[in-house]
Amino acid sequence: MDKLSLFQAALGIQDPWHVDKATFDPEQARLDVHLEFTKGARFPCPEGDEDACPVHDTTRKTWRHLDFFQHHAYLHAPVPRVVCPEHGTRQVTVPWARPGSGFTLLFEALLLELAPHMPIAALARLVREHDTRIWRLLEHYVEEARAAADHSEVTSVGIDETSARRGHDYVSLFMDLGIEKPRVLFATEGRDGSTLKRFAQDLSNHGGDPDLVTSVCCDMSPAFMHGVEQHLGNAEITFDRYHVVQQLGAAVDEVRRSERKDRPELTRTRYIWLKRPRTSPSANRRPWRGSIAPRFSLRPCALIAGASISMPSTSSLQSSPRPTSTAGAMAPRARAWNPSRTSFAWWRPTGTASSDGTPPRFRTVFWRASTR
């Protein structure tokens, strides 16, 4: 088998195409493979007709192919235009590349495989291409996939925003949480209530129904909550656990800072109160068994009941009466309540304080906001 036959077999080129010549430049680290079609060959019309049509003229094109070892590889071919009796003059589609692309299908498959796992700038450096060309490729296949997407069964949606670049430039993401492997449904600029309007419109354009969405998980953003109420009227909001715990941690530390003025022993004890004694390092557990905890009313239960948790709109923190256990420790039940949104969260103690002064441990049993 000669060199040209080897390249033709490796590229999978079939009649009427064949490899005409191949040149290699070691100084530029580049391999160029030139293809030709048989003289007098006829090609089918790209509009879908089965009948072969005569060639009108040709236009030479170049495509980037997979690297030949560590060297760049390019395919060159004269792409014919055929004369169709029904559709007129049309350019044919070559079997190794899609129309309008400067990459072969195999090279595009490589880029699509690597793109989800690394930044596009890093991918561009790896394949030694300009990142703008890669972005155009990704936009083409994303639009193609979205055009065929079916959102008719979407009932649970997750919403979150992320920073697109430095400064206050955000992108809101909408995820389908009703399936085993969540998928991105929609992405749009901004993080205000108008993003929900655009999502509802896009959901309708892909066969979905905003009225069928019954559950939305998001953070405590008033803009998101207002947008859900306006455009997803049948949905109930579930605050994600991260933001609920974040609010509790901030409330605990706020009370510790205020009590530190009268209790200097609380200096540098922030993480003692924020971590569970069982999971914190042994050095951080010592104050629980020492002189601090038995003499202080500062315990997670008292902190939650007395702190001001920042909730959307006119939020406030209310606590029910705190009965005293037989061990002398407080066992409260705290509730964070938002009257305008009827949103609430419960934290209940799982036990009483131990004899060494360790406060009771808590568990979150429910948090939900209703938009109806």
Secondary structure, 3 states (H helix, E strand, C coil): CCHHHHHHHHHCCCCCEEEEEEEEECCCCEEEEEEEECCCCCEECCCCCCCEECEEEEEEEEEEEEEECCEEEEEEEEEEEEEECCCEEEECCCCCCCCCCCECHHHHHHHHHHHHHCCHHHHHHHHCCCHHHHHHHHHHHHHHHHHCCCCCCCCEEEEEEEEEECCCEEEEEEEECCCCCCEEEEEEECCCCHHHHHHHHHHHHCCCCHHHCCEEEECCCHHHHHHHHHHCCCCEEEECHHHHHHHHHHHHHHHHHHHCCCCHHHCCCHHHHHCCCCCCCHHHHHHHHCCHHHHCCCCHHHHHHHCCCCCCCCCEEEECCCCECCCCCECCCEEEEECCCCEEEEEEECCCCCCCCCCCCEEEEEEEEECC
